Amino acid sequence: MLDIEACGSFSQAAARRGWSQPQVSQRVSLLEADLGTQLFQRHRRGAIATAACLGFLPSVKEALAALETGRQALQGAPALPRMQLACMPSLASVIFGPILVALAKAPLEIRCNTDHSPNIMEQLLSSKAQLGFILKCPPMAGIQMERIWRSSIVAVVHKRHPLARSGVLSLADIANEQLAPQFWGDGCDQLISQLRSYRTASGPIHAIQPASAAREMAMEHGFLTFMPEVAVKRDLREGRLIKLAISDLPVWEWEVMMAWRSGKRSDSSKQLVIDTVRAMAADWA
């Protein structure tokens, strides 16, 4: 039922569960018969939750949460509130570690996973995740978003790279280097086009994801990479990587948002994580 409401489709809900569509339809029909009301209006493109369904959903979620608590109790696990966090792969090392350290003694259990921003938004809508960290995107009904930082795209090399001690450079000065920028979006394609226009040496310009892979190309393989500064902030501070000064590098930024599903009911565990992230945001910026 929750999957159908989130996906807007019986077939997509079935695929998510690894079931057949007839199995899903049969279960819904049995539930509708038991409740004495229609839960979904079927149409050619999928299904829409009825008012009765939307009114029933909060109780379903509470029941499932209680069931999970009971299962943990049977396993001898502490019945602590659980928070599911989701972020893009390139943000995982930046976000998850500091949050877990800050909340190490808090009375809640945190689960972390990575996915792309659109999938994280879907997880928030379906309550599979309570808090998400994504790049800025158009607003979506039912989801609150709050910017936690902006991070410039910078050029970095290993401390022993020949360019590490250079002064101010231009894109033309670096165009013939081994290049592997992190792919952060349309701006990366624009950058590669600019670099190619200056390039006289043969050879490709690679683009790579996530941030950890781009970092490794610089740290281990001698590449010059472009990536969000926040992803290598510690390496830059401790001198393992060097940020190059490039006079004509356009200003590109990652605008990172914290997102969660809005609701009238208070959730103290979610609010604790939100407040913790807000307090740490200045260190990430």
N, C-alpha and C positions, 0 to 999 in steps of 0.2 A: 504493500500500500504506500509506504513512504517512498519507495523507489519509483513507483508509477507517478506519484505527485511531482517528484523531482524531475523525472525525465519527460513527463508529458506523453508517455507512450507505453503501452503494454509490452510491445516487442523489445524496446530498449531496456525496460525494467527486467524482462526475462533474460536478456543477454547479460546484464550486470550480475544477475544471480546464478547464471549458468543453467537456467531452466528453459523449458520450451514455453512458447506463448500460451498454448492451451492450458498448461499447468497453472500459469498466472491467472488466466481468465477464470478457471474453475475455482481457484481459491478466493478470488474476489467475489464471484457469484455466491459462493457458500457464505461468505462474510456478510454480503448484502442481504441474503435471505435471513440470516440470524439476527441482523440489526433491524431488518424491516425497512430499509431505505436504500436509495441508490447512492453509490459513492463516487461514480465516475460517469461522465457523459462521453460516449465513444463517438469519434468522427473519423473521417478518412485519414487524417494526419496524426491521429493519436488519441489522447484522452484528456479531459479536463476534470479536475476535482470539483464535485458539487459543494454547495454550502454546507451540507451535512458532513461531507468528508473533511472539509477544512475545520469544522467545529470538533470533529472526532480526533484529528491528528495530535493535538497536545496530549490527550490521554494515552494515545498509542505510544508516544515518545516516553512518557513517564513510566508506562508499564514495561517497556523494553529496558529502560534504565534500571528499574527495580529488579527485573530478571537478571541483568548483568551483575548487579550488586549481590544477588542471591547466589549466583554461580561462583563469584569470588569468595563468598563466605564458605561455601562448601569446599573450596580448594584451600581454605585456610589463609586466603589473601586478605589484607586489610581492606575494609570497605571505605576506601578514600575516594573522593571525587576524582574523576578522570578528565583531563583536558587533552584534546587532540589538536596539535598544531601542524600547519602545513605551510611550506614555503617553496619557492623556486630552488632548483638544485644549486644555482650559483650563490644563493644566500645562506645555505644550510650551515656552513662553517662559521659564518659571521653571526648568525642569529641564534641558532639552537644552543650552542655551548654556553654563551653568556646568560641566556635565560635559565637554563638548567642549573648553572652555578648559583645564580641569584636566588633561585627558588628551591635550593637543595633541601632545606628544612621546612618548607611550606607543607601544609596538610593537604596535598593533592598529588596525583600521579600524572605525569606528562608523557604523551606519546607524540613522536615527531615523524613526519613523512614529507617527501618532496614531490612536486608535480608542477605542471605549467600553470600559469595564472588562470586561464579559463576553467581548467579542471578544479583548481582550488576554489574558485567562486561557486562552482557546482557543489563541491563538498560542503561549503558553508550553507548553501541553500537547503541541502538535504540533511543538515546537522551531522554529517560524518566528520566534520572538523568544526571546532569552536572558534578558532582564530587562524587567520591566514596572512601571509606576507607576500605581496605581489607588486608588480610594477603598475604605475598609474594607468587606469583604464576608465572607460565611460562608467558613470554610476549605474547601479542596478537596484531595482526595487527590492526592499527588504534587507539590503546590505549597507552597513555603515563603513566608511573608509576614512582613514586619518593618515596624513603624511607623517612619516617618522624621520625621514632624512632625504636629502639630495646628495648624490655623489658624482663628481666629475669623472669623465672618461679620461684616463691619463696613459701616457706611454711609459713602459717600465722595461728595464733590462737587469740582468744579474750584475752584482757589484764588480765582477771581473770582466764584464763585456767591454770591448774597446770604446764604446760610446759613453761608458759610465762616468767618465771625468770630463766629458765635453761641456762646453758652455751652451749658449743658446743655439738651437738647431732649427732647421726648417724641414718641412715634409720632403722636399727635394733631397736634403742631406741624408735622410734615412731610407729613402725609397728602395735602394738596392740591397738593404739588409735582409736577413732571414726574418720574415714577418709572419706572425700568427695571432692576429687580434681575436679577442673573445667576441663572439657574435652576440651583440646586445640588441640588434634590431636594424631598422632601416639606416640609421646613422652609420652602422658598420659597413654596409654596402657603399654608402657615399664615400666613406674614408678609403675603402679599397680602390674605388674609381679614381679618387684624387692621387693616391700613391702610384697607381698604374700609369697615370699620365706623366709622372716624373721618372718612371722606372726605365733604365736602359739595360740592365742585366736581364738575362733570361731566368725563368723560374717562376713558380707560382706564389701567390699570396694566399695563405691558408686562413680560415676562420674556424674557431673551435668553441665548444661549449663542454662543460660549464666553466665557471671561473677557476676552479681548482685545476682543470686541464690546461687552461691558458697560463696559469701560474707555473705549472710544471714545465711548460715549454720554455719559459724564461729561466727558471731555476736550474733545470737539468740539461737543457739542450741548446742553450745559447741564442734563443730567439728573442726578438723584440716584440713585445705584445702591447696591445691597448686594452684596457679593462677598467671597470669602476674602481676608483681609488680605495673605497671602503673594503673591497675584497682582499686587498694586500696591505692594509693599513699597518699591521704589525710588522710585516716584512720590511716595509719602508722605514718604519720607526727604528727597527733594530739593524738596519743597514744591509740586509740580505739582498734586497732589490733597490734599484735607484730609479727615481722618477726623472724622466728627461724633460728639459725645458724646450718646447717646440713652439716657436713664435706664431706660426700660422695654423695651428691645430684648432679647428672649429670647436665651439663649446657644445659638448654633448653631456647629458646628465642622465643618471638613473634616478628616477623619483620613486622611492619605495613607500608603499602604503601598508598599513595594518588594517585588516578588514575583518568584520564579524557580522553575524546575523543579528539584526535589531529585534527587540521583543519587549513586551511589557513586564515580563517576569524578571526579577533580578537574579543574577548568577554570581555569587561571591567569588567563586574560583576563577571564572573568566575575568571578572573585574580586577582581581589580584594580578593576573598575568598582564592585563592591559596597563595597569598602573606601573607595573615593573618595567615594561617595555618603554613606556613614556619617560620614566626616570633614567633609562639607559640610552635613550635616543641621542642625547647630546654627545655621548662618547662615540657613537657610530657615525655621526655627521662629519 
